[in-house]
Amino acid sequence: MFIGPGAEVYKGQLVGIHQRPGDLLFNVCKKKTAATNVRSHKEQTVVLDIPLDYSLDDCIEYIQEDELVDVTPSSMYMCKNAKLAKKTR
């Protein structure tokens, strides 16, 4: 994960690393829906790792062709380039 719990997120922001190639689209602001499987009635605790703290050089090295690094005086985050993302889909 690139962000911690309670962090402000933006549309198109990269929030973590996916183990398979390609993008995984989801809404990090929505709560996980209850599973309908019989074995899933146990209460499960999700433990998140400490967010990765990337430097500007790390971010530039990590991003793909359709992604950008947004740098402001108070923050830095990686996001999808909306113009290029629409063309590749």
C-alpha positions in Angstrom: 0.0 0.0 0.0 1.1 3.5 -0.7 -1.4 5.2 1.6 -2.4 4.6 5.2 -5.8 4.3 6.8 -7.8 7.6 6.8 -5.6 9.2 4.2 -7.3 11.5 1.7 -7.5 9.9 -1.7 -8.3 11.2 -5.2 -10.0 9.7 -8.2 -7.4 7.8 -10.2 -4.8 7.7 -7.4 -2.5 4.7 -7.2 -3.0 3.3 -3.7 -1.0 0.0 -3.8 0.8 -2.7 -5.7 -1.2 -5.4 -7.4 0.4 -8.8 -7.6 -0.7 -9.5 -11.2 -0.1 -7.4 -14.3 -2.7 -4.8 -15.2 -4.8 -2.4 -13.2 -7.3 -3.3 -10.5 -10.2 -0.9 -10.3 -12.0 -0.5 -6.9 -13.2 2.2 -4.6 -11.1 2.4 -1.4 -13.7 4.6 0.3 -16.4 1.9 0.3 -16.7 -0.6 3.1 -16.3 -4.2 2.2 -19.6 -5.9 1.7 -20.6 -8.9 3.8 -19.7 -12.2 2.2 -22.5 -14.7 1.7 -20.4 -17.8 2.2 -21.4 -20.0 5.2 -17.8 -20.2 6.4 -17.4 -16.4 6.3 -19.5 -15.6 9.4 -16.4 -15.5 11.5 -15.2 -12.0 12.3 -11.9 -11.4 10.5 -9.4 -8.7 11.2 -7.7 -7.2 8.3 -4.1 -6.2 9.1 -2.5 -3.7 6.7 1.2 -3.4 6.3 2.9 0.0 7.0 2.5 2.2 3.9 5.5 2.4 1.6 7.2 5.7 1.7 8.5 6.3 -1.9 10.8 9.1 -2.8 10.3 11.1 -6.0 13.0 9.0 -7.8 11.2 5.8 -6.6 7.8 7.1 -7.9 9.2 8.1 -11.3 10.9 4.7 -11.6 7.7 2.8 -10.6 5.1 4.5 -12.8 3.9 3.1 -16.2 3.4 5.0 -19.4 -0.2 5.9 -18.6 0.6 7.2 -15.0 1.9 10.5 -13.5 3.6 11.6 -10.3 1.7 14.6 -8.8 3.9 16.7 -6.6 2.7 19.7 -4.5 4.4 21.5 -1.7 2.5 19.4 0.9 2.2 16.0 -0.8 3.3 13.7 -3.5 1.2 10.8 -5.0 1.0 8.7 -8.2 -2.1 8.7 -10.3 -3.4 7.6 -13.7 -3.3 10.1 -16.6 -7.0 10.2 -17.5 -6.3 11.2 -21.1 -3.9 8.2 -21.7 -5.9 5.7 -19.7 -9.0 6.2 -21.8 -7.1 5.6 -25.0 -5.6 2.3 -23.8 -8.9 0.7 -22.7 
